[in-house]
């Protein structure tokens, strides 16, 4: 795919390697394709991955109809998988334009085009 961006985020002021989040964004559709939460606690690493699949377009907005969540241990061993399927997507129901406020990205972030 083209125009897929990888955005890595850490908390403002964080100097430790963990935790961090990686978003994979389809720039053309304006959607998040996948999120990865990288965590280390008491020398135990885990990665939680959510993939958003089977996108449909309705009223000029893209939405996913399938979500697959996976949890991996620090050795990339799959611990579990959960799959959810959605239907009957509603667009702009009960949401005003004022709900959307543009903000700047926090410091200590990187953006990489794939």
MOGI-V373982 format. One record per backbone hydrogen bond with DSSP energy under -0.5 kcal/mol. CO is the residue of the C=O (numbers start at 0). NH is the residue of the N-H. Records with the same first field share a line. If there is no record, write none. Layout:
CO->NH + NH
This chain:
2->4 + 26
3->113
4->6 + 24
5->7 + 111
6->22
7->109
8->20
10->13
19->37
20->8
21->35
22->6 + 24
23->32 + 33
24->4 + 26
25->29 + 30
30->25 + 32
32->51
33->23
34->49
35->21 + 37
36->38 + 47
37->18 + 19
38->45
40->43
42->44
43->40
44->73
45->38
46->48 + 71
47->36
48->69
49->34
50->52 + 67
52->64 + 65
53->64
55->62
57->60
60->57
62->55
64->85
65->52
66->68 + 83
67->50
68->81
69->48
70->78 + 79
71->46
72->75
75->77
76->72
79->70
81->68
83->66
91->93
95->98
96->99
98->100
109->7
111->5
